[in-house]
Amino acid sequence: MGARRALLIGTADYEDGRLRPLKAPLNDLDALSAVLADPEIGGYEVAELREQPVHLIERAVQKFLVHSEPDDELLLYFSCHGLKDDEELLYFAGTDTEPEPELLKTHAVPAVDVSGYLEAAEARRKVLLLDCCFSGAFRAGAKSADPRLDIGGTFTESGTVVISASDRFQQAFELVSPTDPKPLSVFTDAAVRGLRSGDADLDGDGFVSADDLYKYVTKALHEAGSAQRPTRSVLSGVGDLKLTRQRNPPKQVPKPPAPPAAPRPKFDAAGLRRALLEAPATVEVVVDPADDDPALARIAKKLPRTRGEHLIGYVDQGSYMSWFQGLVPTGRRYLGFVVFTESAVHLPGGERLTYTELGGHEISAQRQTHIGHPRQGGSYETVHVTLRHPYRAIDFGGGDLRQLEGLAALLTTLGRLATESG
């Protein structure tokens, strides 16, 4: 019989000030290590890698996976910042990561490399747990990925299963509690509770399988009101894998019921429509467009990601005439659409943000002056909406300052409402 081994990787502090320090990753390692190493629950040989630079993380992952035997059962876990490059590929941050998208291939751990090590491992049973932003993007970077084996497939006997804290567009969050000195990440907290208590044994067979854990965590986050959507992928495998056995939890004195939480504002489709209808007067929002609205075909062509999502409204920014000061017009430029669906806002250029993700950005409209060609002289101005996140920025627009200031105010309102109701 092979060994049951786990490698847990956590990075909370970063040398680059553009990467926000995290409170949860090292606490995540403590909690998950305890339940996996418990001989009555997980029975894993657990190794941890804390606060290490990129090259040491990648080296440890490679050794852990490649130096395995066919009958081994392996579990690999990351809790850290997740980053994406311009091609939407996922990377895991180490202490020395620099977050520029063009540097990530050598300044962070590429998910595609981890996928390659998983594929090369002799062990037939492998589980990868990812608690980081955009972790659902691991699926797109998997070299052995087969779309026919994606979410909903089964996993027994052999193969690799990946359970991610969020989808490829979402951030992953930490629990916020003024009384808890050691908060966990939202995803890891739910996973540890389910494994420790045995509540994640959804089919009642005495074991918590990878499929059980995914379904349990998904349900737990939904019931807690979290906007995170865990994802599950199966790479080159069939069936199901037993992660832990169920142990009867010790009897506990029941706690008094908690007082009812204060009602939160609703941010459903009706709340979204209301916010769009109350947009600043400088922004012309079309809410619930008619089926024959001529803009719909252009939206589908320019923002194909909107297909399959229920459209609530849009803003057509139109076009503007760009001028060199004191010279001649440079031409009319089309700005594009901002599209609002029930689940996300789609921005010009193809960016898609859920409304909760929108709330994590600082949004403003700014005027920019551009110097003209040295031989021609002169300059010209444009106005842009900028969405700033700790390690990236989204920029779009041009044209009328008052219109884009109103649009920035509308986006800020939508993000705040989603965060308050989440």
N, C-alpha and C positions, 0 to 999 in steps of 0.2 A: 504494500500500500504506500502511495506517495505521501509527501509532506504537504501540510497546509501552511502556506506562507503568505504574509501580507507586508507590503511596503507602503508606508504612509508618509506623504510629503506635504509639508506646510511652510508657507512663506508669508510672514505678516509685515515685515519692515523692509523698505526698499531704499537704496542709496539715491536714486533719482527722485527729486522732490515732486515730479509730476505724477508719480504713483502714490496714491493715498495709502498711508499705513492702515493695516487691518487689525481688528481686535480679536477676531474669532479663530484664525487658522491653527494656532498652537493649542488653543482650547479644544478645537475639533479633534486634533491628534490625540490629546489626552483621553477624551471621551470615547472615541472610536477604538483606540488601542485597548482600553480597558474591557470593552465588550467583546472584541474579537479575540483577545488573549485569554479570556475566561474559559477554563477547560470545560465548564458545564454549558457553555453557549457556543463560542466559536472554535476554540481549540487551535487558533492560528499561532505560528511563530511570527511575532510582529517585530519589524524593524522600522525605525523612524528616521526621517531626514528633515531637520529643522533649520530654517534660515540659512540656506546654502546658495552659492552662485550657480549660474546656469550650467556651466560645464560639469560641476559635480553632481547636479541633479540628473543630467542626461546620462552620465556615466553610471550612476547608481541604478537608474531605471533599466539601462541596457544589461547590466550584470544580473539584476534581479530576474529579468525575463529570459535572457538567453541561457543563463546557467540554471536550467530547470530540467526535470525528468518528465517523461510522458505522463506518469500517474500523479504528478504534483497538482495541487489546486492553489492557484495564485490569485491574490487580490491586490490591486494597485489603486492608490487613492491620492488625489491632489486637492489641496485647499489653498488657493492663492488667487492673484489677479489673472484673469484670462484676457488675452488681447487678440485682435484680428488685424491682418494686414489689408492692403488695398484689394487683394483678391479674395477677401472674406475667409482666409485660412486662419485657423486657431493656433495660438501659442500660449505656453504657460510661463509665467514670470518667475524669475529668481531674484535674489537680493540685488544683483548687479544689472538687471534688465534696464535698457533704455527704450522707452515706449514708442519711438518713431516707427511707423509701419514699415518703412523701407529698411530698417535695421533689425527687424525681429528675427530674421532667419539665422542670425549669428548672435543676437542678444537676448534670446528667449528659447525655450524648449519647443520645437515645432511638434504639433499634434501628429503630423504625418510621420515623424520619426518614431514617436511612441507607437503609432499604428504598425510601423515596420518591425519594431522589436516584438510586439505582440504576435505578429505573423511568424517571426523567426523562432519564437519560443517552442521548445519541445513539449511543454506542458499542454495537455489537451483541454484543460478547464481553466479559464481565466475570466476574471471580472475586473472592470475598470470603473471606479466611481469618481466623478468629476464635480467638485463644488467650486465653481468659478464662473465669472461672467462669460456669456456666449458659449457655454460648454457644449450646447447642442451642435455647434459647428464642427465638433470632432467628427461627426458622421461624414461631412463633406471631405474631410482630409484623410479618411481612412483608405489606405491603398488596397486593402482586400475587401472593401465594402461592396456588397451586392444589394442594390435597391430592393430586390425581391425579398430580402430577409430583414427588412426594417421593422419599425415599431409594430408590435402585435405578434411577431413570430414567437416560437417556443424555443427552449434551449435546454437540452438534457445530454448527458454523457460527454459531449465534447464541444469545443468552440469558444468564442469570446463574446461576452455581453458587456455593453457600455451603458451605464446609467448616469445621466447628466442632470445637474441641478436646475438647468434652464434650457430654453431653446436657443437657437443660434443668433437670435436678435436680442435676447434679454440679459439684464444684469442679474447677478445672484446677490442676495442680501444677508446681512447679519441680524441676529435678534437684538433688539434695543431694549434694555432694561436698566433703570437706574439703581436697582437693588442687587443685580447679579454681577459679581466681580469678574466672572469668567463666562461671558456670553459665547454662544455657538453660532455658526452659520445656520440659517433657516433650514436648509436641506439636510445638513448633517444632524441637527437636533432631532428632526423627525425620524431619520434613519436609526439613530442610536436608541431613541425611545422604542421604536418598533422592534429592534433586535433584542434589547435588554428585557423588555416585558414579554416578548413572544406574541404581541398583538399583531405583528406583521405576518404571522402564520395564517394567511387568509383561507387556505384550503383545509386547515385543521389536521394536517398529516404529521404534526410534531416537528416540522422543520420550516425554516424561513428560506425560501428559494429566491433567486435573483428576480424572478417574475413577481413573487409575493412582495418583495421589498419595493420594487418599482410602483406597483399598484398602491401599496400602503402609503408611501411617501407622497405620491400624487394626490391621493384622497386627503391626507393630513394637511398638505399645503392649501388645498382648495377649501377645506373646512375652516382653516385659520384665516382665510381671506387674503392669502398671499397671491400676488400676481404671477409668481414664478410657475412655469409649466415644465416639470421634469420630462426628459425624453429617454427613450430606451432604444438601443440598436443591437442587433445580433450580427456579428461578423463571422462568416464561414462556420456556422454551427447549427445544431438542432437540439431541441429538448429543453431541459431545465437543470439548474445547478443549485444544490443545497448550500446555502451560506452558513447558517447557524441552526442549532437545534433549539427547541423551545424548553425553557425552564420555568417551573411554576414560580411566579413572583412571590416574594415574602408578603405576609399579611401586613397591611398598613392600616393605621387608624384613618378612617375617612376624613377628608378635609371638609370644612364647611363650604357650602356653595359660594362661589365668587359673586360679588355684586354684579348686576347686569351692566355691561359696557354702555357707555354713552353712544347714542345712535350716530352713525357716520353718514355724511351726505352720499346719496346714491349717484353713481356715475355710470349709468347704463345708457342704452341708446336714447332714451327720453332725455336724460341729463345732458348727453352730448348735443342733441338737437337744441336744447334750451340754451346751452352755452354758445353754440354757433349763431343762433338767432339774436343773442345779446352781444354779438361781436361789435367792436368799435365801428363807428359810422364810416371811417375811412376805408374799411375792408368790405368789399362786396362778396358776401358768402352766398352761394347757391345751395340751399338746403333741400334735400329730397328732390333732385332734378327729375323732370319728366323723362319717360322712356325715349322720346324723340329729341331730347336735348342734343344739339350738334356737338357739344363739347365732349360727350361721353366716348365717342369713337377716338377722339384725339387723346383722351386720358388713357384709354386701353392701349393705345399704341405707344405713348410716351412713358407710361408707368404700368408695365404688364403685371407687376406684383399685385396690383389691386384686384386682379381677377380672382374670383372665389371668395372675396370678402364683400360684405354688404355695405354699399356706399351710402353714407349719410349726407355728405355735401362736399363742395370743393370751392377753392378760390382760384380764379383764372387771373394771374398777374398781368396778363396782356403783354405789351411790348413798350419800349421806350426808345427815343432817339438819342444816340450817344454823340456828344459834340467835343471837339477840341476847342478850348477857350480861345476866342478871337479868330478861329479858322472856320472849317467847314464841318458839317455833320459827318460822322463816320459810318452812319447807317442805322437802320432800325433793328433792335435785338429783341427776340421773343424770350420771355422770362419763364414761362411754364406754369404748371399747376401745383397747388398744394391740395391733396385729397384726404378727406376724413372718412374712414370706414368705422364700423362698430368696434374694431379691435386695435386700430393703429392709424397713425398719420403718415402719409407718403409724401416725401419732399422732392422738389426738382433734383434731378441727378440720380434718383433711384433709392435714396435712403428711406428706410422704413423703421419707425419707432413706435412701440406701444405707448399708450398714454402714460403709463407708469414710468417707462424709460424717459419719456419727454420731461417728466418732473425732475429727473436727475440732472438736467442741463440748465445752465444760466443762459438766458435768451435775450438778445438785444438787437437793435437796428443801428447801424453805424454808417456814416458817410466816409468814403475813401477817395483821395485825390491821386490820380495817376499821371506821371510825367510823360509827355509826348516824345516822339522820336527826336533825337538830338538835332537833326538837320531841319526839322519842321518847327520845333519849339512848341510852346503851348502845353496844355494839360487837359485832362477831363476828369469828371467825378462820377462815381457810382455809389449806390447805396446797397448794403447787404444785410441780411438777417444772419446772425451768427449764433449757433448753439454750442456752448462750451461744456465739456465734460472734463474730469481730472486728467484724462490722457488722450483726448482727441477733440476736434472741433469740426462742425458741419457749417458750411457757408454757402448761401445762395442768395440770388436776388439781383438788384439793380433797379434804376428808375426812381420812383417817387418815394421820398423819405417818409411822408406822413402815412402813406399806405403801408409801408413795411414796418413802421413803428406800431401801427394798429395790428398788423399780422403777428409781430413779436409779442404784443400784449395778449392776443388771443391764444397763441401757443403756450404762453406762460400760465394763463388761466386754466387751460385744459390740463396741463401737467400738474398744477397744484390741486385741482379737483380730484384727479385720479389718485394722487398720493394721499390726500386726506380721506378718500373713501376706500383705499386699499387695505 
